[in-house]
Amino acid sequence: MTEDIDLLDDLLRLCAAAGAEPEVHHGPPEDLGSWRQAPLVLVGDDAVPRCRGLARRRGVMLVGRDQDSPDVWRQAVEIGAEHVLRLPEAEGWLIEQLANATEGTGRPALTVAVMGGRGGAGASTLACALAVTAAREGLRATLIDGDPLGGGIDVLLGGERSEGKRWPDFAHTRGRLGSGVLEESLPALHGLRVLSRGRESGEAVPPQAVRSVLAAARRLGGVVVVDLPRQVDEGVAEALSQADVGLLVVPGELRAVAAAKCVASGVGTTLDDLRVVARAPFAPGLDGPWVARALSLPLVGELPLEPAAPAHQDGVFPPGSGPRGPLARFCVAFWEKAYADRPPTAVPVGGTS
C-alpha cells in the first residue's frame, strides 16, 4: 500500500524474488476483505495517514527508506505495525517473510536422520521404510539420500528411472529454495517425494546446497527422513543440524557396537538427540538394552528381521510396504512415539487422508 513509485518498484521486485503475487493499493482497499485476509500487509510510510482507523490485525509491516525519521515509531504504533523495515537493509529479511507467507507457515516437518553404526547395518532400509510407512499413513513424506556412495536410494524404491531431479541438479543451490518448487521437481514414488543421489559420481554435495534443500523440504511439513553416511563431513553436519532426532542402526554384535561408538562420537558433536535402533539377530548374551547401554544412548527398540527383505532389492516391494510386516509395525510404532510429544500438523499416524 503506497503511492511512492520508487518504493513500489522495490516492493514488486522483492515479491517477485519471493514468488509472491502482490495486490497493490494506494490506500485502504474499498473491499476491506483484502486488509483482513492477506497474509502480510506492507504499508509504505507515505500511506500511514490513509491507514489510520483501520481494524488492527497481525502481519502489518511499515516500509520505507528514511533511516532517521523521528516519526517512524509513532507511525508504526498508529497503524499497529509489527515491524518497521528500512530498505535496502531489510530486503533479505523481507524476502524471507514474503516467501513464508506464500508457502504457508505451518510447523516444520519432523526430521529424522538415519545412519548405520557400521557398513551394511541396514540404515538405508530403515530410512526407506520410515518414509514409506509415513506416506501410507497419510503424512506428507520426503526421503532424502545423504550418502554419496550409497548408489542412490531411489533404487530401493524401484525409481531409478523415474523422471525428476537428483542431487546434482541442486549442487549449486544457494539461499532460499521454494518448497513447492522442490516438491514438484522430485520423483514421486510410493506416495512420497524422493531426492536421490546420482550414480555418475560420489562427490559430496556442498553444505550450502544441503542447507537450502533441507530447509525447503522441512517447510513442506509432515516428515523428512534423511539417509546419512557414517562419516561426518560438512554436508552431513549441515543435515544433522536440521534434524530433530537421529537413529543409529546397530547390529547386535560386539564389533558393530565398537564401530558404532566412533560414529556416535562424531554425530554427537552436532546432534543432541541421538538414539539407538538395535538390529536383530543378536550375538549370544546381547540384546537391545545391552547395545544401548554400551553406547550410552537411549534405545528406540529392536529392529526385527524382515523375512521378505531380499524382495526389496528390485524396488517392487520397497522396505516397509507390507503394512503387517515386522519392519512396517516397527516404523508405525516409532512415528506414534515420535509424535506423542510433538503433535503433527499433517494427518496423524493411523488417521485418514
Residue frames as qw, qx, qy, qz and C-alpha x, y, z in Angstrom:
[[0.000, 0.891, 0.453, 0.000, 0.00, 0.00, 0.00],
 [0.394, -0.506, 0.112, 0.759, 1.88, 3.04, -1.29],
 [0.470, 0.861, 0.183, -0.064, 1.88, 5.89, -3.80],
 [0.214, -0.772, 0.500, 0.328, 5.68, 6.11, -3.78],
 [0.823, 0.501, -0.189, -0.188, 6.58, 4.81, -7.26],
 [0.324, 0.600, -0.708, 0.184, 10.20, 4.04, -6.38],
 [0.396, -0.272, 0.759, -0.439, 9.20, 2.19, -3.22],
 [0.847, 0.236, 0.241, -0.412, 6.53, 0.29, -5.14],
 [0.678, 0.567, -0.460, -0.083, 9.10, -0.80, -7.73],
 [0.052, 0.479, -0.817, 0.318, 11.33, -2.13, -4.96],
 [0.584, -0.077, 0.637, -0.497, 8.50, -4.00, -3.27],
 [0.857, 0.386, -0.017, -0.342, 7.34, -5.54, -6.54],
 [0.490, 0.573, -0.653, 0.068, 10.90, -6.70, -7.19],
 [0.175, -0.341, 0.823, -0.420, 11.12, -8.30, -3.74],
 [0.768, 0.121, 0.386, -0.497, 7.75, -10.00, -4.20],
 [0.784, 0.495, -0.313, -0.207, 8.94, -11.45, -7.49],
 [0.248, 0.521, -0.784, 0.228, 12.10, -12.77, -5.82],
 [0.351, -0.151, 0.778, -0.498, 9.97, -14.48, -3.16],
 [0.111, -0.182, -0.913, -0.347, 7.46, -15.91, -5.63],
 [0.080, 0.514, 0.657, -0.545, 4.66, -13.83, -4.11],
 [0.112, 0.513, 0.548, 0.651, 1.85, -12.18, -6.10],
 [0.099, -0.258, -0.429, 0.860, 1.05, -8.80, -4.55],
 [0.049, 0.781, 0.588, 0.205, -2.20, -6.87, -4.55],
 [0.347, 0.032, -0.076, 0.934, -1.37, -3.17, -4.89],
 [0.106, -0.858, -0.497, -0.081, -3.39, -0.29, -3.44],
 [0.250, 0.532, -0.138, 0.797, -2.66, 3.41, -2.98],
 [0.336, -0.351, 0.417, -0.768, -4.79, 3.45, 0.15],
 [0.452, 0.018, 0.815, -0.364, -7.16, 1.15, 2.01],
 [0.049, -0.125, -0.842, -0.522, -8.96, -1.12, -0.47],
 [0.503, -0.196, -0.132, -0.832, -12.65, -0.45, -1.00],
 [0.891, -0.230, -0.331, -0.211, -13.30, -4.05, -0.04],
 [0.259, -0.731, 0.551, -0.310, -11.58, -4.42, 3.34],
 [0.990, -0.078, 0.092, -0.078, -11.54, -8.18, 2.94],
 [0.721, 0.503, -0.292, 0.377, -8.04, -7.85, 1.47],
 [0.068, -0.690, 0.449, -0.564, -6.88, -5.95, 4.54],
 [0.742, -0.400, 0.359, -0.400, -8.26, -8.62, 6.83],
 [0.978, 0.061, 0.183, -0.074, -7.27, -11.74, 4.88],
 [0.592, 0.687, -0.386, 0.171, -3.89, -11.06, 3.24],
 [0.864, -0.215, -0.293, 0.348, -1.04, -12.99, 4.93],
 [0.474, -0.297, -0.092, 0.824, 1.05, -9.80, 5.01],
 [0.186, 0.933, 0.292, 0.101, 0.31, -6.11, 4.57],
 [0.572, -0.072, 0.029, 0.816, 3.20, -3.84, 3.54],
 [0.024, 0.944, 0.323, -0.058, 2.41, -0.20, 4.22],
 [0.522, 0.415, -0.035, 0.745, 4.68, 2.45, 2.73],
 [0.300, -0.395, -0.429, 0.755, 5.50, 5.23, 5.14],
 [0.095, -0.037, -0.238, -0.966, 3.76, 7.63, 2.74],
 [0.458, -0.330, -0.648, -0.512, 0.47, 5.73, 3.21],
 [0.250, -0.177, -0.772, 0.557, 0.30, 5.84, 7.01],
 [0.251, 0.123, 0.237, -0.930, -2.19, 8.76, 7.18],
 [0.603, 0.046, -0.421, -0.676, -4.60, 6.82, 4.95],
 [0.576, -0.060, -0.815, 0.020, -4.44, 3.73, 7.18],
 [0.072, -0.109, 0.610, -0.782, -5.40, 5.34, 10.46],
 [0.606, 0.026, 0.256, -0.752, -8.57, 3.92, 11.90],
 [0.710, 0.164, -0.603, -0.324, -8.41, 0.58, 10.12],
 [0.900, -0.393, 0.022, -0.189, -9.05, -2.53, 12.19],
 [0.208, -0.688, 0.696, -0.009, -5.90, -3.83, 13.89],
 [0.980, 0.162, -0.048, -0.100, -4.52, -7.09, 12.52],
 [0.678, -0.477, 0.448, 0.335, -1.33, -9.13, 12.62],
 [0.706, 0.208, 0.486, 0.471, 1.24, -9.15, 9.83],
 [0.250, 0.955, 0.130, 0.097, 1.35, -5.40, 9.13],
 [0.694, -0.211, 0.086, 0.682, 4.80, -4.02, 8.26],
 [0.110, 0.961, 0.039, -0.250, 5.75, -0.38, 7.84],
 [0.776, 0.107, 0.304, 0.543, 8.22, 0.01, 4.97],
 [0.191, 0.980, 0.013, -0.053, 10.30, 2.97, 3.90],
 [0.749, 0.390, -0.165, 0.510, 13.78, 4.30, 3.22],
 [0.047, -0.803, 0.225, -0.549, 14.24, 7.19, 5.64],
 [0.678, -0.049, -0.633, 0.371, 16.55, 5.81, 8.31],
 [0.265, -0.007, -0.442, 0.857, 16.41, 8.89, 10.53],
 [0.330, -0.520, -0.360, -0.701, 12.73, 9.81, 10.58],
 [0.068, -0.169, 0.678, -0.712, 11.78, 10.70, 14.18],
 [0.635, 0.011, 0.141, -0.759, 8.15, 9.81, 13.49],
 [0.504, 0.184, -0.787, -0.306, 8.64, 6.25, 12.28],
 [0.175, -0.088, -0.924, 0.329, 7.86, 4.52, 15.57],
 [0.334, 0.281, 0.402, -0.805, 4.87, 6.74, 16.24],
 [0.570, 0.283, -0.392, -0.664, 3.57, 5.86, 12.78],
 [0.377, 0.090, -0.921, -0.049, 4.09, 2.16, 13.43],
 [0.063, 0.202, 0.786, -0.580, 2.04, 2.38, 16.62],
 [0.424, 0.292, 0.069, -0.854, -0.72, 4.29, 14.84],
 [0.695, 0.249, -0.426, -0.522, -1.33, 1.51, 12.32],
 [0.871, -0.277, 0.342, -0.218, -0.46, -1.43, 14.57],
 [0.668, 0.572, -0.476, -0.004, 2.62, -2.44, 12.58],
 [0.922, -0.370, 0.048, 0.099, 4.55, -5.39, 13.98],
 [0.726, -0.139, 0.221, 0.636, 7.79, -4.45, 12.18],
 [0.183, 0.929, -0.075, -0.313, 9.45, -1.33, 10.83],
 [0.820, 0.101, 0.368, 0.427, 11.55, -2.10, 7.74],
 [0.069, 0.862, -0.219, -0.451, 14.07, 0.21, 6.14],
 [0.864, 0.382, 0.239, 0.224, 15.21, -0.59, 2.62],
 [0.764, 0.272, -0.540, -0.227, 17.61, -1.71, 1.25],
 [0.079, -0.460, 0.805, -0.366, 19.00, -3.07, 4.55],
 [0.582, -0.016, 0.665, -0.468, 15.93, -5.22, 5.30],
 [0.624, 0.357, -0.414, -0.558, 15.48, -6.66, 1.79],
 [0.349, 0.199, -0.916, 0.002, 16.80, -10.15, 2.60],
 [0.138, 0.122, 0.811, -0.556, 14.63, -10.48, 5.70],
 [0.533, 0.342, 0.154, -0.758, 11.55, -9.20, 3.85],
 [0.546, 0.296, -0.663, -0.418, 12.02, -11.71, 1.02],
 [0.166, 0.043, -0.956, 0.240, 12.09, -14.46, 3.63],
 [0.297, 0.266, 0.604, -0.690, 8.82, -13.24, 5.18],
 [0.569, 0.379, -0.198, -0.702, 7.14, -12.91, 1.79],
 [0.456, 0.226, -0.834, -0.214, 8.18, -16.43, 0.83],
 [0.012, 0.075, 0.896, -0.438, 6.94, -17.80, 4.15],
 [0.447, 0.331, 0.334, -0.761, 3.59, -16.10, 3.63],
 [0.570, 0.365, -0.463, -0.572, 3.32, -17.50, 0.12],
 [0.453, 0.157, -0.877, -0.039, 4.20, -21.06, 1.12],
 [0.738, -0.546, -0.292, -0.270, 2.41, -21.02, 4.45],
 [0.028, 0.614, -0.606, 0.504, 3.95, -21.04, 7.90],
 [0.902, -0.307, -0.176, -0.248, 2.89, -24.40, 9.26],
 [0.651, -0.629, 0.423, 0.033, 5.03, -26.37, 11.62],
 [0.268, 0.617, -0.704, -0.229, 8.28, -27.63, 10.06],
 [0.874, 0.070, -0.445, -0.183, 8.50, -31.30, 9.18],
 [0.756, -0.538, 0.371, -0.035, 9.60, -33.73, 11.86],
 [0.555, 0.685, -0.471, -0.029, 13.07, -34.50, 10.52],
 [0.874, -0.363, 0.322, -0.002, 14.77, -37.83, 11.22],
 [0.313, 0.704, -0.629, -0.103, 18.38, -38.63, 10.30],
 [0.971, -0.128, 0.180, -0.088, 19.21, -42.33, 9.92],
 [0.316, 0.714, -0.624, 0.010, 22.74, -43.74, 9.84],
 [0.940, -0.054, -0.336, 0.007, 24.43, -47.07, 10.35],
 [0.593, -0.742, 0.309, 0.045, 26.72, -47.97, 13.21],
 [0.430, -0.365, 0.701, 0.437, 28.79, -49.91, 10.68],
 [0.311, 0.296, -0.587, -0.686, 28.67, -50.69, 6.98],
 [0.428, -0.099, -0.837, -0.327, 25.71, -52.83, 5.98],
 [0.079, 0.079, 0.733, -0.671, 23.79, -52.08, 9.16],
 [0.042, 0.541, 0.822, 0.173, 20.55, -51.51, 7.28],
 [0.037, -0.462, -0.244, 0.852, 20.24, -47.74, 7.69],
 [0.207, 0.127, -0.467, -0.850, 19.01, -47.17, 4.12],
 [0.298, -0.307, -0.875, -0.229, 16.43, -49.92, 4.51],
 [0.196, -0.550, -0.641, 0.498, 15.12, -48.35, 7.71],
 [0.023, 0.356, -0.040, -0.933, 15.11, -44.85, 6.18],
 [0.267, -0.062, -0.674, -0.686, 13.05, -46.09, 3.23],
 [0.315, -0.412, -0.855, 0.012, 10.67, -47.99, 5.49],
 [0.123, -0.479, -0.450, 0.743, 10.12, -44.95, 7.72],
 [0.163, 0.269, -0.234, -0.920, 9.27, -42.75, 4.74],
 [0.319, -0.135, -0.800, -0.491, 7.07, -45.36, 3.03],
 [0.265, -0.442, -0.815, 0.265, 5.20, -46.04, 6.26],
 [0.016, -0.434, -0.273, 0.859, 4.64, -42.33, 6.98],
 [0.250, 0.140, -0.447, -0.848, 3.28, -41.77, 3.47],
 [0.331, -0.247, -0.874, -0.258, 0.97, -44.77, 3.71],
 [0.243, -0.513, -0.702, 0.430, -0.43, -43.45, 7.00],
 [0.092, 0.880, 0.441, 0.154, -1.34, -40.10, 5.43],
 [0.364, -0.774, 0.064, 0.514, 1.65, -37.95, 6.31],
 [0.503, 0.848, -0.169, 0.012, 3.40, -35.76, 3.78],
 [0.812, -0.410, 0.309, 0.278, 6.76, -37.53, 3.45],
 [0.465, 0.820, -0.333, -0.003, 10.07, -36.63, 1.83],
 [0.910, -0.256, 0.186, 0.268, 13.00, -39.06, 1.67],
 [0.239, 0.917, -0.318, -0.019, 16.44, -37.52, 1.15],
 [0.947, 0.069, -0.078, 0.305, 19.53, -39.52, 0.21],
 [0.159, -0.953, 0.257, -0.012, 22.54, -38.09, 2.02],
 [0.746, -0.363, 0.497, 0.255, 25.05, -40.84, 1.26],
 [0.337, 0.734, -0.387, -0.445, 27.30, -40.03, -1.73],
 [0.111, 0.376, -0.903, -0.177, 28.48, -43.64, -2.01],
 [0.541, 0.090, 0.705, -0.449, 25.12, -45.33, -1.50],
 [0.179, 0.086, 0.855, 0.478, 24.32, -45.79, -5.19],
 [0.337, -0.162, -0.298, -0.878, 21.01, -43.90, -4.98],
 [0.282, 0.084, 0.794, -0.532, 18.25, -44.62, -2.52],
 [0.628, 0.305, -0.072, -0.712, 15.71, -44.46, -5.35],
 [0.413, 0.239, -0.853, -0.210, 16.87, -47.95, -6.34],
 [0.043, 0.083, 0.900, -0.426, 15.34, -49.38, -3.15],
 [0.423, 0.432, 0.415, -0.680, 12.06, -47.79, -4.23],
 [0.562, 0.356, 0.694, 0.275, 12.26, -49.01, -7.81],
 [0.242, 0.923, 0.248, -0.166, 12.51, -45.43, -9.08],
 [0.512, -0.415, 0.352, 0.665, 15.99, -45.18, -10.56],
 [0.274, 0.234, 0.599, 0.715, 14.45, -44.42, -13.98],
 [0.001, 0.811, 0.567, -0.142, 11.73, -42.09, -12.72],
 [0.296, 0.640, 0.126, 0.698, 11.68, -38.57, -14.07],
 [0.437, -0.887, -0.143, -0.041, 12.67, -35.85, -11.66],
 [0.199, 0.826, -0.417, 0.322, 15.67, -34.07, -10.23],
 [0.870, -0.225, -0.307, 0.314, 18.53, -35.63, -8.28],
 [0.518, -0.719, -0.048, 0.460, 21.18, -34.07, -6.06],
 [0.514, -0.013, 0.320, 0.796, 23.46, -32.97, -8.95],
 [0.086, 0.685, 0.468, 0.551, 20.63, -30.65, -10.08],
 [0.379, -0.898, -0.186, -0.122, 20.79, -28.84, -6.74],
 [0.788, -0.135, -0.151, 0.581, 24.56, -28.83, -6.22],
 [0.318, 0.232, 0.008, 0.919, 24.87, -25.10, -6.93],
 [0.312, -0.764, -0.468, -0.318, 21.81, -24.04, -4.96],
 [0.307, 0.021, -0.422, 0.853, 22.36, -21.13, -2.59],
 [0.262, -0.070, 0.157, -0.950, 19.98, -19.17, -0.40],
 [0.565, 0.161, 0.562, -0.583, 16.29, -19.86, -0.24],
 [0.123, -0.001, -0.871, -0.476, 14.73, -22.61, -2.35],
 [0.595, -0.108, -0.022, -0.796, 10.96, -22.65, -2.75],
 [0.467, -0.100, 0.832, -0.280, 9.33, -25.61, -1.05],
 [0.744, 0.463, 0.315, -0.364, 6.76, -26.03, -3.78],
 [0.487, 0.714, -0.460, -0.205, 9.43, -25.86, -6.46],
 [0.095, -0.436, 0.889, -0.103, 11.43, -28.57, -4.68],
 [0.593, 0.098, 0.720, -0.346, 8.46, -30.87, -4.16],
 [0.726, 0.579, 0.124, -0.349, 7.22, -30.62, -7.73],
 [0.380, 0.717, -0.562, -0.158, 10.69, -31.31, -9.14],
 [0.240, -0.393, 0.877, -0.139, 11.32, -34.58, -7.27],
 [0.418, -0.034, -0.844, -0.335, 10.23, -38.08, -8.32],
 [0.645, -0.246, 0.284, -0.665, 7.03, -39.24, -6.65],
 [0.491, 0.158, -0.854, -0.060, 7.39, -42.86, -5.55],
 [0.457, -0.317, -0.813, 0.174, 5.03, -44.89, -3.35],
 [0.301, -0.841, -0.437, -0.104, 3.26, -41.76, -2.10],
 [0.469, -0.758, 0.014, 0.453, 6.36, -39.80, -1.14],
 [0.426, 0.883, -0.192, 0.054, 8.88, -37.46, -2.74],
 [0.889, -0.252, 0.147, 0.352, 12.44, -38.72, -3.10],
 [0.221, 0.913, -0.341, -0.025, 15.69, -36.80, -3.55],
 [0.958, -0.116, 0.166, 0.203, 18.32, -39.35, -4.51],
 [0.324, -0.632, 0.488, 0.508, 21.99, -39.26, -5.38],
 [0.676, 0.601, -0.306, -0.297, 23.10, -39.55, -8.96],
 [0.945, -0.155, 0.262, 0.122, 25.05, -42.63, -9.92],
 [0.660, 0.680, -0.111, 0.298, 27.65, -40.89, -12.05],
 [0.339, 0.518, -0.466, 0.632, 29.77, -39.54, -9.20],
 [0.630, -0.496, -0.554, 0.222, 30.26, -39.89, -5.48],
 [0.250, 0.331, -0.200, 0.888, 31.14, -36.26, -4.86],
 [0.165, -0.481, -0.652, 0.562, 29.84, -34.66, -1.69],
 [0.055, 0.807, 0.436, 0.394, 27.10, -32.03, -2.02],
 [0.214, 0.368, -0.271, 0.863, 28.24, -28.56, -0.86],
 [0.161, -0.362, -0.740, 0.544, 26.90, -27.72, 2.61],
 [0.210, 0.240, 0.041, -0.947, 25.19, -24.58, 1.28],
 [0.483, -0.012, -0.623, -0.615, 23.11, -26.73, -1.06],
 [0.383, -0.250, -0.871, 0.179, 22.28, -29.18, 1.72],
 [0.020, -0.292, -0.478, 0.828, 21.16, -26.27, 3.88],
 [0.353, 0.174, -0.194, -0.899, 18.87, -24.81, 1.20],
 [0.509, -0.051, -0.750, -0.419, 17.33, -28.12, 0.13],
 [0.338, -0.262, -0.843, 0.326, 16.68, -29.42, 3.64],
 [0.086, 0.262, 0.354, -0.894, 15.20, -26.12, 4.78],
 [0.457, 0.101, -0.369, -0.803, 12.82, -26.18, 1.80],
 [0.501, -0.126, -0.842, -0.155, 11.86, -29.81, 2.50],
 [0.207, -0.256, -0.740, 0.587, 11.20, -29.07, 6.16],
 [0.242, 0.179, 0.116, -0.946, 8.92, -26.14, 5.30],
 [0.457, -0.085, -0.685, -0.560, 6.67, -28.60, 3.46],
 [0.637, -0.313, 0.363, -0.604, 5.65, -30.07, 6.82],
 [0.958, 0.038, -0.211, -0.189, 4.90, -33.71, 7.57],
 [0.786, -0.476, 0.327, 0.219, 8.08, -35.77, 7.88],
 [0.487, 0.752, -0.443, -0.026, 11.53, -35.67, 6.31],
 [0.905, -0.308, 0.259, 0.136, 13.76, -38.75, 6.52],
 [0.305, 0.836, -0.451, -0.057, 17.45, -38.32, 5.66],
 [0.982, -0.052, 0.020, 0.180, 19.68, -41.33, 4.99],
 [0.004, 0.928, -0.370, 0.042, 23.22, -40.35, 6.04],
 [0.761, 0.314, -0.509, 0.252, 26.68, -41.96, 5.86],
 [0.760, -0.509, -0.291, 0.282, 28.73, -42.77, 8.94],
 [0.538, -0.064, -0.042, 0.839, 31.45, -40.19, 8.29],
 [0.011, -0.892, -0.372, 0.256, 30.52, -36.64, 9.23],
 [0.436, 0.160, 0.211, 0.860, 31.70, -34.07, 6.69],
 [0.066, 0.135, 0.132, -0.980, 30.42, -30.50, 6.28],
 [0.461, -0.125, -0.493, -0.727, 27.35, -31.56, 4.30],
 [0.561, -0.313, -0.766, 0.033, 26.41, -34.29, 6.77],
 [0.252, -0.241, -0.508, 0.788, 26.93, -31.88, 9.66],
 [0.251, -0.002, -0.121, -0.960, 24.53, -29.46, 7.99],
 [0.580, -0.236, -0.640, -0.446, 21.92, -32.19, 7.63],
 [0.506, -0.291, -0.721, 0.375, 22.36, -33.22, 11.27],
 [0.078, -0.096, -0.301, 0.946, 21.96, -29.61, 12.40],
 [0.455, -0.057, -0.208, -0.864, 18.46, -29.56, 10.87],
 [0.543, -0.170, -0.809, -0.145, 17.40, -32.95, 12.21],
 [0.581, -0.573, 0.099, -0.569, 15.10, -33.30, 15.20],
 [0.798, -0.375, 0.454, -0.126, 16.27, -36.80, 16.05],
 [0.370, 0.556, -0.716, -0.205, 18.94, -39.21, 14.83],
 [0.950, -0.125, 0.190, -0.214, 18.62, -43.00, 14.64],
 [0.062, 0.622, -0.776, -0.088, 21.81, -45.06, 14.79],
 [0.950, 0.055, -0.120, -0.284, 21.18, -48.58, 13.44],
 [0.095, -0.613, 0.772, -0.138, 23.47, -51.04, 15.23],
 [0.801, 0.035, -0.567, -0.190, 23.54, -54.80, 14.53],
 [0.743, -0.599, 0.162, -0.251, 23.57, -56.93, 17.66],
 [0.916, 0.090, -0.164, 0.355, 27.23, -57.91, 17.62],
 [0.568, -0.653, -0.034, 0.500, 30.28, -56.70, 19.54],
 [0.479, -0.004, 0.338, 0.810, 32.24, -55.44, 16.55],
 [0.041, 0.667, 0.485, 0.564, 29.27, -53.40, 15.34],
 [0.423, -0.858, -0.277, 0.090, 28.87, -51.83, 18.78],
 [0.588, -0.428, 0.128, 0.675, 32.55, -50.89, 18.83],
 [0.318, 0.266, 0.442, 0.796, 32.25, -49.27, 15.40],
 [0.146, -0.787, -0.503, -0.328, 29.05, -47.50, 16.39],
 [0.487, -0.708, -0.201, 0.470, 30.83, -45.81, 19.30],
 [0.394, -0.162, 0.286, 0.858, 33.05, -44.00, 16.81],
 [0.029, 0.499, 0.575, 0.648, 30.08, -42.96, 14.70],
 [0.356, -0.801, -0.482, 0.004, 28.13, -41.76, 17.74],
 [0.493, -0.513, -0.065, 0.700, 31.09, -39.70, 18.89],
 [0.231, 0.045, 0.387, 0.892, 31.23, -37.82, 15.58],
 [0.161, -0.587, -0.617, -0.499, 27.47, -37.36, 15.29],
 [0.445, -0.684, -0.508, 0.277, 27.09, -36.24, 18.90],
 [0.344, -0.254, -0.022, 0.904, 29.07, -33.06, 18.27],
 [0.121, -0.093, -0.371, -0.916, 26.25, -31.78, 16.03],
 [0.576, -0.350, -0.499, -0.545, 23.07, -33.63, 17.02],
 [0.291, -0.387, 0.595, -0.641, 21.85, -33.69, 20.61],
 [0.782, -0.006, 0.389, -0.487, 19.08, -36.27, 20.26],
 [0.443, 0.389, -0.772, -0.239, 20.74, -39.47, 19.02],
 [0.782, -0.184, 0.415, -0.427, 19.05, -42.81, 19.69],
 [0.100, -0.323, 0.920, 0.196, 19.84, -46.45, 19.04],
 [0.870, 0.160, -0.056, -0.464, 17.95, -48.92, 16.89],
 [0.364, -0.408, 0.837, 0.034, 19.36, -52.37, 17.74],
 [0.698, 0.336, -0.376, -0.509, 19.07, -54.75, 14.80],
 [0.828, -0.159, 0.524, -0.123, 18.48, -58.47, 15.15],
 [0.861, -0.349, -0.369, 0.025, 19.82, -61.12, 15.14],
 [0.292, -0.854, 0.356, -0.242, 21.80, -60.71, 18.34],
 [0.480, 0.377, -0.752, 0.249, 25.01, -62.45, 19.35],
 [0.672, -0.406, -0.608, 0.115, 24.73, -64.67, 22.44],
 [0.457, -0.428, -0.413, 0.661, 24.34, -62.56, 25.57],
 [0.059, -0.090, 0.103, 0.989, 23.37, -59.39, 23.68],
 [0.129, 0.687, 0.713, 0.055, 20.03, -57.68, 23.24],
 [0.161, 0.787, 0.245, 0.543, 18.72, -54.19, 22.53],
 [0.440, -0.894, -0.016, -0.079, 19.09, -52.79, 26.06],
 [0.781, -0.358, 0.200, 0.471, 22.67, -54.12, 26.26],
 [0.538, 0.409, 0.290, 0.678, 23.58, -52.39, 22.98],
 [0.068, -0.884, -0.186, -0.424, 22.05, -49.11, 24.16],
 [0.629, -0.764, 0.055, 0.129, 23.86, -49.26, 27.50],
 [0.773, -0.088, 0.237, 0.582, 27.17, -49.98, 25.77],
 [0.361, 0.483, 0.279, 0.748, 26.71, -46.84, 23.66],
 [0.151, -0.391, -0.435, 0.797, 25.21, -44.73, 26.48],
 [0.229, -0.009, -0.343, -0.911, 22.32, -43.79, 24.22],
 [0.606, 0.131, 0.469, -0.630, 18.54, -44.21, 24.57],
 [0.208, 0.037, 0.935, 0.285, 17.03, -47.24, 22.87],
 [0.499, 0.121, -0.214, -0.831, 14.23, -46.78, 20.33],
 [0.892, 0.014, 0.278, -0.358, 13.68, -50.52, 20.03],
 [0.482, -0.246, 0.789, 0.290, 14.87, -53.74, 18.47],
 [0.518, 0.472, -0.332, -0.631, 14.57, -53.83, 14.71],
 [0.810, -0.012, 0.573, -0.123, 13.29, -57.30, 13.78],
 [0.273, -0.135, 0.782, 0.544, 14.32, -59.36, 10.82],
 [0.583, 0.435, 0.011, -0.686, 12.19, -58.77, 7.74],
 [0.725, 0.037, 0.683, 0.075, 11.52, -62.16, 6.13],
 [0.642, 0.663, 0.365, 0.119, 10.88, -60.64, 2.70],
 [0.229, -0.806, 0.208, 0.504, 13.98, -58.41, 2.71],
 [0.435, -0.131, 0.654, 0.605, 15.53, -59.89, -0.49],
 [0.313, 0.646, 0.652, 0.244, 12.41, -58.95, -2.46],
 [0.060, -0.913, -0.147, 0.376, 13.11, -55.29, -1.65],
 [0.454, -0.378, 0.429, 0.684, 16.15, -55.20, -3.86],
 [0.288, 0.346, 0.652, 0.610, 14.10, -54.85, -7.06],
 [0.064, 0.066, 0.101, -0.991, 12.10, -51.94, -5.62],
 [0.374, -0.341, -0.666, -0.548, 8.74, -53.52, -6.50],
 [0.629, -0.668, -0.390, -0.075, 8.01, -54.02, -2.81],
 [0.236, 0.641, -0.389, 0.618, 10.07, -51.37, -1.01],
 [0.337, -0.058, -0.756, 0.558, 11.02, -51.70, 2.66],
 [0.135, 0.222, 0.517, -0.816, 8.02, -51.15, 4.90],
 [0.386, 0.024, -0.433, -0.815, 5.49, -51.58, 2.10],
 [0.506, -0.284, -0.803, -0.136, 3.86, -54.62, 3.71],
 [0.334, -0.619, 0.107, -0.703, 1.70, -52.96, 6.40],
 [0.870, -0.435, 0.002, -0.232, 1.58, -56.11, 8.51],
 [0.793, 0.280, -0.386, 0.379, 5.29, -56.90, 8.29],
 [0.656, -0.545, -0.277, 0.442, 7.56, -56.51, 11.33],
 [0.412, 0.024, 0.077, 0.908, 9.51, -53.63, 9.75],
 [0.148, -0.535, -0.365, -0.747, 6.36, -51.65, 8.99],
 [0.594, -0.685, -0.418, -0.054, 5.00, -52.27, 12.50],
 [0.616, -0.313, -0.171, 0.702, 8.30, -51.05, 13.95],
 [0.212, 0.215, 0.192, 0.934, 8.08, -47.86, 11.87],
 [0.345, -0.650, -0.438, -0.515, 4.45, -47.15, 12.76],
 [0.660, -0.614, -0.354, 0.251, 5.32, -47.53, 16.44],
 [0.510, -0.110, -0.034, 0.852, 8.25, -45.15, 16.00],
 [0.006, 0.412, 0.280, 0.867, 6.11, -42.44, 14.38],
 [0.509, -0.687, -0.451, -0.254, 3.42, -42.76, 17.03],
 [0.662, -0.512, -0.243, 0.490, 6.02, -42.34, 19.77],
 [0.413, 0.065, 0.110, 0.902, 7.80, -39.51, 17.95],
 [0.135, -0.494, -0.334, -0.791, 4.59, -37.55, 17.52],
 [0.508, -0.598, -0.605, 0.133, 3.40, -38.16, 21.07],
 [0.402, -0.595, -0.190, 0.669, 5.43, -35.20, 22.26],
 [0.049, -0.332, 0.316, 0.887, 5.14, -33.21, 19.02],
 [0.551, 0.527, 0.577, -0.292, 1.61, -33.05, 17.58],
 [0.408, 0.090, 0.590, 0.691, 1.75, -33.12, 13.79],
 [0.291, 0.436, 0.011, -0.852, 0.27, -30.51, 11.50],
 [0.417, 0.154, -0.709, -0.548, -0.45, -33.20, 8.92],
 [0.843, -0.224, -0.240, -0.426, -2.77, -36.16, 9.27],
 [0.428, -0.579, 0.655, -0.228, -1.64, -38.19, 12.31],
 [0.189, 0.227, -0.947, -0.129, -0.43, -41.76, 12.03],
 [0.075, 0.275, 0.934, -0.214, -3.42, -44.03, 11.90],
 [0.324, 0.533, 0.283, -0.729, -5.70, -41.24, 10.64],
 [0.595, 0.526, 0.575, 0.196, -7.33, -40.79, 7.25],
 [0.291, -0.134, 0.283, 0.904, -6.26, -38.53, 4.43]]
